[in-house]
Structure formats: structure tokens, C-alpha cells
């Protein structure tokens, strides 16, 4: 709180003021119980990078795509940093779909609409994916499965991608450049299909998980044991939402499914890190990505940027 007060009193240097305000939120000196939930969670989910030879900063916000808290943290950080570039883990196709959903949400507020069930969402998904000509039969099945999963979360009261909606709205409000940083979703589906062989599937069903590798984090095991209850699932997802737990989960997945990890995580980390590097004129960038991508992007930017404070050091 002292640093926050000092930052407000410094009227001679706006940049220093903003840096101190952000610092007081990301790295508070006090660990008292009165600290807000945003303070504690942001230490687990935000990576703050500075360019080694320039006055440039990147804030990587790691999110859970069905977390309301992630959406709040995204909004608060963007409003504090006031970036000139906001990058999101979306491709053009997913961005257009999300904009259409946002338009439908606005229309629902102005008129009565019939509530759509999970079955209605699922059938709409099948119709949409089936009309995509660039996808083969297996790619379409994968796309339907992923979209149906998110539809089931939505029907349980958890809105996937709310942090991206927030980022899009804030980019419009600040007149900031919005960067769609992710790889095209159809290319990702193709890479995912090519990464899974019949032998892999057979081995998993017959022999189960590989022995002798990293274990699942306890937070994930608790979440899996809880079942598909929206309230309890939300609480367990929040407990899982920290870089240490997600890092342990990634190690487990890398040992069990290295090809899938390459298609779904590592290749996309490459793409998103490259998107950041292309923004050479930006002074402040906020990038909103799933928490599983944060450390990978930090590693790929390590030659040009230094992380101001590691989460592991702050604990």
C-alpha cells in the first residue's frame, strides 16, 4: 500500500507512476490477509517482461478460459498498464466467431430470446463445422468435440473465452492495436490429427499411462475427483490456476503425449512469440493467453526480454 500511495503522489513522471502502480499490484511487499484476491492470483498468473536494451514492456496474462476471475484480472491489468498493443490467443476464424457471439449477447440484453440448451449449442456446432470445406472428416470430429466441450461448460454457467471478450472491448476503448497472435485453428486441428497415431491410442487404452514419469499436480487430481459440478469445478480450476501447477501438468503431458504437446502447445508458443516480436513499435504490450502458454512464450522471448520477477521467486 505504501508503494501505491507513493506512486499516486508522484505527479512529475507519468511513466514512473504507472510502473509503481502496476508493481504494487503484481509484486506487493505485504502478504497480509487483507490483500485482495487479485493481488495474490496475479502473482501466479502474470509474467512481466522488459526489453533488455529498450524501454519496452510486455505483460503476459495467463488465464483459464472458463474463469471469471481471469476476465476480471485481464480488465484490471489492461486498465492499469494502458498498452498500445493488446495481443490475444485467437486466430482470425476464432476472432470472427467470438465477435458474432458478442453481438448475439448484446441482442439478448435488448430483447427476450429463447434460452439455448446444450443440445441446441451442440447441433449448431455440428452445422457450423460441417460447412467448413477445408477440414477432413477426422478434423471435423476433433473440432466438434472441442466445441461441444466448451458448449457443455457454457450450459453449466461457465462462459469460455470471457477474458478475450474483455481484451477486445478494452482494445476498442483504448484505441489500442489488437493482435490476433494464435495459429489458424484449422492448422492446429490438422497438426493435432497428425500427431496422434492408432498405436498411440491403442497403447493408451490397453496399457494406460506410461510409468516412471512426472505425476499430475495435486490440484488437478482434486479437480478430476470433484466431477462436473460447475461451482466446485470453478473453485478447483482457480486452485489449479498458477504457473507451478500448470508447469507440473505440462511435464506430465510432455512425458505421456509429446506429439500432442508439440501440436497444441509448443508450436503455438512459437507462433505467439513471433507475433510479439513483430510488434517492434509498441512500448507496452498486454498479451492474453492460456496459462499453459505463458512459460513457453517467456522462454522464446528470453534473448530479447528479461522477466522482471519470476513467480517462483515471489512465493
N, C-alpha and C positions, 0 to 999 in steps of 0.2 A: 504493500500500500504506500510506503514511503516513496518508492521509485515512481509510482503512479502520480503521487502528488507533485513530486519534483518535475515530472515530465509536463504536467499541466502548467506549472509556473514558468517554464522556460518559453518565453514568447519571442525570443530573438532568433531561434533556429527551428523552423518547422520540421525539417527532416530529423533532427535530433529528438524533437518532441515525439514524433510518430514512432521512432525507433524505441524510445524508452517506454511508450505505452504498450507497444507490441511485446517488448521484452518483459514487462511486468506481468503480462498475461501468460506468455509462453514459459517463462522461467521465474516464477515467483520465489522470493527468498524465504517466505514463511510457509510452513507446512501445517498451519493451524487448521482445525476442523471447520472454521468459518469460511475457508476458501471456497469459491464457487465450484460447481461440478465442471464448468467449462475449463477452469484453470487446471484441474487435475487430469481431465481427459485429454486436453490439448498436449500435455507433456508426452502422452503416449501415442499421439497420432500425427503430430506436425513436425516436419523437418524444415529447419530454417537454414538456407544456404546463402553464402556471399561469394561473389566472383573474386578470384584471387587478385586480379590487377585492376579492377574497376569497381565503382560504387553501384553494383547491381546486386539485387537480392531476389531469391526465389523462396516461396513458402509452399511446400508440398503438403496438402491436407489429405491425410489418409482417412478414408471413410468406410463404413459399412453401408451398402447400397439400400438397406431397408431400415436404417437407423434415423429416427427423428432427431436425435442428439447430433448426429453428423451434419444434418442440414442446418441446425442452429449454429454449430461451430463454424461451418463454412460461411454463413452470413456474417457472423461476428468478426471473423478474421478479415474477410474482404472489406468490411466497412472500416476496420482499423487501418489496414495497410493501404487502401485506396490504390490498387495496382493499375498500371496502364495496360496490362495484358492479363486475361483470365483464360487458362487452359483447362480443358475438361477431357475426361476419359470417354470421349464419344467420337464416332466417325460420322460422316455425312448422313448415312441412312438412319442411324440411331438418333441423331440430332433432329432430323425431319420427323421421325416418329414421336419423339418427345415433345416437339413443338405442337404437333397435332393433338397430343394428349393434353397439353396445357391449354390449348384452345377449347377443347371439349370441357375441361374443368371450369373454365371461365363461363361457358354457356350454361353449365349446370347450376351455377350460382344465380343466374338471372331467370331461369325457368325450371319448372319441375320436369325431371326426367326419370324414367323408369330405372331402378337400380339394376345394374348388370351383375349377374351371378358369375361364379367361377366357370360354369358350363358355357355361359354366353361369351365370356372372355376367351375360353379355350377354342370355341368354334370360330370366333373372329380371328384368332391367331392362325388356325389351320387355313382359313380362307386367304389371309394375307400372305403367309409363307408359300402356299401352293401357287400363288400368282407370280412368284419370283422366278423368272426364267433362268437365271444364272446358277441356280442350285440344283445339284443332282438329288436323287431320291434319298440317299443317306444324309446328305447335308440338310435336306428339308426336315427329316426326322429329328436331327440334332437341334435344329432351330426351333421346331415346335416344342420339343422337350424343355429347352431352356426358357422359352417364352411362357410356356404353361406353368413352369415352376414359379416364375415371377407373378403370373396371374393368380396363382394359389396364395401367394403371400399377400397380394393386394386384397383378395377376398377375405383374408384373415385380419385385415385392418392395418397392414404394413405396406406403405406406398414405396415401391422400389424407385430409386433414382431421384428422390426429392432434393438431394444436395446439388444435383445437376440443374434442376429447375431453379433453385436459388441462385446458382452461379450465372445462369443465363439472364435472370432478371437483374442481378446486380451489375452485370456487364452492360446491359442496356441503360441502367440508372446512372452508371459512372461514365458512360460513353467509352468503355474500355474495349480493346480488341479481344474478341472471343476466338480462341484457337481450338479447333477440333483435332485433338492430338492422337487419337487412337487409330489403329489399323482398321481398314474396312471389315465389317463384321462377317461378310461372306468369305473373305480371305482367311479370317480366323477359323471359321467353321470348316473350311477346306483343310487347313493345317491340322485342326483337331481330328478330322476324319482320317487323314493320312498318318497321324501319329499313333492310332490305335489299330493293332493287328488282331486277327482272330486268335492267334496264340496268346496274346496278352489277356484277352477276355476269358479264354478257356482256362489259363493259368490262375487267374484271379478267382474264378468260381470253383475250381477244383481244389487248389492249394491254399487259397486265402492270401493274406498279406505276406510279404517277404519277411523273413525273420532276421534279427540281428541289427536292424537299422534304428534310426531315431523313432521315438514314441510320439504319440499325439499329445498336445498340451492338455493339462487337466481341465482347462476352461472349455475346450472343445468336447471332451468326453462328457462333461456335465451338461453341455448344450444338447448333445445327441441323446443322452439318457432322459432328458426332460420331455421329449416328444414334440409334436407340432401344436403346441399351445401358444397363441400369439403373445400373450402377456409374459409368460415365463420365457418364451423364446427370445423376446425382445431383451429381457433382463440378461439372459445368458449371452446374447450377441454383444451387448455392451461390455460385459466382463471379458469377452474374447477380443475386444477392440483395442489392442495395444500391440506395439511393434514386436515385443518379445514373444508373445503368444503366437502371433501370425508368423514370425520368423521360425518358430519351432514347427508350426504346421507346414510351412513351406519345405523345411528339411525333411519332414516325414513324407510329403508328397513327392519330393525330388527323388527320394530313395525308392518309393513304391512305383511312381509313374513318371520317369524322367522325360519321356517323349511328350506326354500331355502337358507337363510343366513348361516345356520349351514352347509349345504351341500357344498355350493360354496365358503364360506369364512372361517368360524371358524375351520372346520375340516382340511382344507388345511393349515391354520395357524399353527395348531398343528403339522402337518407333516413337514412343512418347518422349524419350530423352532427346532424340533427334529433333522433334518438334520444338522443344525448349531451345536447343542450340541455334535454331533458325531465327529465333526472335532476338536478333542482335541489337536492336534499338531500344528494347524495353529496359526500364530502370527497375521496375518492381513487377514480379510475376507471381500470381497465385495459381497453383495447379491443383485441381480437384480430381483425385484418383482413388480407386480402391486401395485399402491399406496394404494388400499383398504386393502392390507395385511400388510402394514408397522406397524401400531399401534398394531395390534394383535400379530405380531411376537415380537415386543418390550415388550409387556405385558408378553408374555410367557418366555422371557429371563430375566425378571426383577429380579429374585432371584440371578442370577449369574452376570448380567451385569447392568451397570448404564448408562443411556443416558447422554452424556456429555452436551448437550444443547438442550432443548426442543424447537421445532418450535414455540410453543405458547409463550415461554419466549423471543424469538428473535424478536417478532413483536412489 
